[in-house]
Amino acid sequence: MQSEQRAYKGVRRVAMGGKQWEARIEYDGQSHFLGLFGTAAGAARMYDFEFDRVFGPQSTQHDLFEHCGKPVL
């Protein structure tokens, strides 16, 4: 199982006490900052939103469901 640190593409834990997650996406040859979030899943949702906006709704990038099958909000 992947660690939470590498669980989502475009998401990483930031140094601010390790309590925030940064979302970034790359397109047009540049890295674009999407924001800081309290959870890795929250940052992944923003990455997915921006991915769909930029590239079109081609596919879901992240599986944002817990093991019990309920959506992570």
HUZITA-V26629 format. One record per residue. SS is DSSP state (A for helix, B for strand, O for the rest). Layout:
{{SS} {SS}}
//
This chain:
{{O} {O} {O} {A} {A} {A} {O} {O} {O} {O} {B} {B} {B} {O} {O} {O} {O} {O} {O} {O} {B} {B} {B} {B} {B} {B} {B} {O} {O} {B} {B} {B} {B} {B} {B} {B} {B} {O} {O} {A} {A} {A} {A} {A} {A} {A} {A} {A} {A} {A} {A} {A} {A} {A} {A} {O} {O} {O} {O} {O} {O} {O} {O} {O} {B} {O} {O} {O} {O} {O} {B} {O} {O}}
//
